[in-house]
Amino acid sequence: MKKAAFASACAVAALLVASPAFAGPTADKANARTHPIAKGDIGAIMAAYTTTVASRWVGGPLDGTYGSC
């Protein structure tokens, strides 16, 4: 009896762990960002930026703000 209960519990646990992942809004945003990069679509990549884009490097020899703020 204990073996059957343990086997059933293991089967349920395996089904829960192996369930498919569902994409959500975060995955959609990530795909919309990474797919143009992977394809090398410069126009789509640059469309995500404005004229006031800036990159900030904190610490080290490159410390500072790059771009226009």
C-alpha positions in Angstrom: 0.0 0.0 0.0 2.8 2.4 0.9 4.6 1.7 -2.4 1.5 2.5 -4.4 0.9 5.8 -2.6 4.6 6.7 -3.0 4.4 5.8 -6.7 1.3 7.9 -7.1 2.9 10.8 -5.4 5.9 10.6 -7.6 3.8 10.5 -10.7 1.9 13.6 -9.7 5.1 15.4 -8.8 6.6 14.4 -12.2 3.5 15.8 -14.0 3.7 19.1 -12.1 7.4 19.5 -12.8 7.1 18.6 -16.5 4.1 20.8 -17.2 4.7 23.2 -20.2 5.7 26.8 -19.6 3.3 29.4 -20.7 4.6 32.6 -22.3 3.3 35.8 -20.8 3.8 39.5 -21.4 7.4 39.4 -20.2 8.3 36.7 -22.6 6.6 38.6 -25.4 8.7 41.7 -24.6 11.9 39.7 -24.4 11.2 38.1 -27.8 10.3 41.4 -29.4 13.7 42.7 -28.2 16.0 39.7 -28.9 14.6 38.6 -32.3 15.7 41.8 -34.1 19.1 41.5 -32.5 19.5 37.9 -33.6 18.4 38.8 -37.2 20.6 41.9 -37.3 17.6 44.2 -38.0 19.2 47.5 -37.1 16.1 49.5 -37.9 14.0 47.5 -35.4 16.7 47.7 -32.8 17.1 51.5 -33.1 13.3 52.0 -33.1 13.4 51.1 -29.4 15.6 54.1 -28.6 14.9 57.8 -28.4 17.2 60.7 -29.1 17.9 61.1 -25.4 19.2 57.6 -24.9 22.2 57.4 -22.5 24.4 54.6 -21.1 25.7 54.9 -17.6 28.8 53.0 -16.6 29.4 52.9 -12.9 32.9 52.4 -11.5 36.2 51.6 -13.1 38.1 53.4 -15.9 34.9 53.9 -18.0 33.0 55.5 -15.2 30.6 58.1 -16.6 27.5 58.8 -18.8 27.7 58.2 -22.5 25.1 59.6 -25.0 22.8 62.6 -24.6 20.7 63.1 -21.6 
